[in-house]
Amino acid sequence: MCSGKEFVNTGELWDLNRQLEGDCTVEVFDFDTDEGKEVFWHSAAHILGEALEGEYGCHLCFGPPLEHGFFYDSYVGDLSISKDDFK
């Protein structure tokens, strides 16, 4: 969460790869917190999207974190992906 002369404390979550700007407060959230779950599910959606693109050649459409998890809509043409593909 950033605050300072040119930044307002918006409560925006940043992942570890994003460079800190200005005067910031750093808080670490574990999975037992709402913020920790949101960040984890956001990152997991990106990993799923990368896997769908790399493994199946999917075209990614939409994949936000949700209140209780995440998903990624994607277009794969005539290909069907089932539970058997999860392993």
Long-range contacts (C-beta under 8 A, 24 or more apart in sequence): 1-25, 1-27, 13-38, 13-39, 13-42, 15-39, 15-42, 15-43, 38-65, 41-65, 41-66, 41-69, 41-70, 42-70, 44-70, 45-70, 45-71, 45-72, 48-72, 49-74, 52-76, 56-81
